[in-house]
Amino acid sequence: MPKAWRLVLAAIAFLATTASASGTLEFQIIVHPTVQGTKISKANLSALFTGKTSRWGDKAQARPVDQSARAPVRRAFTATIIGLSMGELQLYWQKRVATDHVFPPPTKSSDEEVLSWVASHEGAIGYVGPDTAIPESVKVLAVVD
């Protein structure tokens, strides 16, 4: 395959996993209802999901939960919020575990499992697909730059 085509296909794949044509995110950020606030910055999301912080702004314990590495929503979240590919994220966590003894968030295999986990753990935060129905047992946070 010519180099130009590979670049075009890579660009299409990146755009398809990060944002739709309307600019909306390809995931929803959900939290336990006791988490304060209605929005979160990309920088804070990244810090929570990379183990750079483990506390909310009010000093409460934050409990992030990831989706399976094979889930399209995880790839979209990782590219958009953390700015890494799944392979780069795996290397990042290998280094963090080896040097700092900081472990990655637990993973769940579906939107439904993430919703259930977040609803049942104070301070929890996760993400689900953009079309996932959100129950009253969790709340959605807006993502801001």
N, C-alpha and C positions, 0 to 999 in steps of 0.2 A: 504494500500500500504506500503510495507517495506520501512524503512528509506533510504536505499541505492538507491532505485528507485526514491524516492522523490528528493534526492540530484542530481542524474543524470538528471532528468527532469528539475530541477531548473537551473543547469549548461547549459543545451541545450537552455533553454528559454533565459537566459542571453546572451549567445553568439549569438543567432539568432537576438536579438534586438540591439546589439551593433556594430558588425563588421562582414563583410563577410569573407570567407576563405582567400581572397586576402589581408585582412587588411584594406580595404577601409571603410570609415564611411557609415552608413546607412542613411545619410542625407547630404544635401548641405547647407552651410551657405550662405545666400544672404544678400546684403546690398543695400541701395540707392546708386546710382552712385556717389554722392558727398562725400561719406565716403572715407577717404584717406587710402591708403595701399592696399595690396593684400593678407595679411594673418592676422590671429588672434590666440592668444594662448588659450588653453583650460581654463586657469585660468581667462583670461579676459572675455571669453564667459560666464563662470560661474558667474563672478561678475556682468556682465550686466543683466543676466537672473534671478539673485537672489536679485537684488536691492542693491547690495553692492557698485555699482558705477552707475552713470547715465551720464557719460561723456566719449567721445572718448579721445584718447591721445592728440588731438589738442584742447581739452576743448569744442568741439562742443557737443550739447545735443545728447545722444544716445536714440533711441526709439525702444526697443525690442518688438517683437510680438511673442506670442506662438501659437501653434496649440491646438486643442481640447485635453483634457485629455484622451480621448478615442482613439486618433490617434496613430497607431504604431510608426510613426515617432517621436511623442512627447515622448513616452516611451524610444525610443532609444536615443534621444537627452538628456533626463533627466538622464538616467543611465550613459551614456558615458561622458557627459560634467559636469553635476552637481554632479553626484555620489550618487543620491538618487533614491528611488522608488517613484512612483507617490503618494503613501500614505504619505511617509516621506516629500515630497515636499509640500503637502497640509498642513501638520502640521507646517512646516517651515513658510509658508505664513500666517497661522493663527496667529502665534506668532509675525511675523514682522508687520502685520496690527495692532494687539492689542497693542504692546509695542512701535513701532517706527512710526506708521502711514505711513508705506511704503507699497504700493500696488503692486500686481503682474502685469506683462505685460498683455495687452489685448490679447484675444484669437480669432483666426479665425478658421473656420471649414474645411478648405481645403487648399491644396497647392496653388490653383489658387487665393484664397482670400489673402493668405500671400504674394504671388507675387504682387498682386495689391496694397496691403497696403504698402509694402516696397517701391514699385515704386513711390508712391504718398506722402511719408513722408520723408523729409530730415532727415538724421541721423538714419534712420530705419535699423533694423537688424532682420532677421528671419531665419527660416530653412524650407526646403522642402525635399521631398523624393529624394533618390539617382538617380532615373531615370526621374525626372521631367525636362522637357525642360525649359531652362532658357532664357527668352526674353532679348532683349537689354536694357530694361528699368531698369534692376537691374544688379548687378555684384556679382560674387561668390568670397568668401574669402577662402583661404586654412586654415585648422586648424593645428596648430603646438603645440607641447608639450611645 
